[in-house]
Each structure stands twice: as C-alpha cells, then as structure tokens.
Amino acid sequence: MRFGNHRKLQRIQKTEEIIKKVTDGIEMFCSNDKCKNIVTLDVEAATRTIMCGKCHSGFFSKKKKIKKKPVKTIAWKDQKEIIRRTIKEC
C-alpha cells in the first residue's frame, strides 16, 4: 500500500502545481461542501467540478485502462481435442 499512497500524494502535488500556475483565472470555491478553500482556474475549466489539492477529485487524473482477461476455455478445448487425437492414433 505504500506505493499507492505515494502515487496519490504525487497526483495531489501535480494538481496543486497546476492550480498555482493558473493565476489570471476566476476565483471559485472548492466543490466539496465541507471545504472552504478558494481555487483559481481558467475560464475553460469553470464549468467542471473544481476541487482544491487537499480534497483532490479526479479532475486532473487520467482514467485507468481496464485490461482484457484472456479467455482460457478456447485453449482448453483445443488441448482436449489434441489429447483425444493422440489417444486414437495410439
């Protein structure tokens, strides 16, 4: 779990850096109801949900790709047929 927490901290630091870079934008409050931090972003991002680096939504994070699992049943059927053929030949 250590590596997962480390990556999470890196993502939070990246979001805080991006928020710091944008200085000429609009000041808005964080989307989290409990948080009262002010976030500055550009006009294009004004329509999206905005959260500060402490709350950190998936605003800047990338979506994870889901890997397709290989289907084992087809290969298993082929192996059964090969075994049957070898038994018949003997």
Buried (B, 14 or more C-beta within 10 A) or exposed (E): EEEEEEEEEEBBEBBBEBBEEEEEBEEBEBBBEEEEBEBBBEEEBEEEEBBBBEBBBEBBBEEEEEEEEEEEEEEEEEEEEEEEEEEEEE
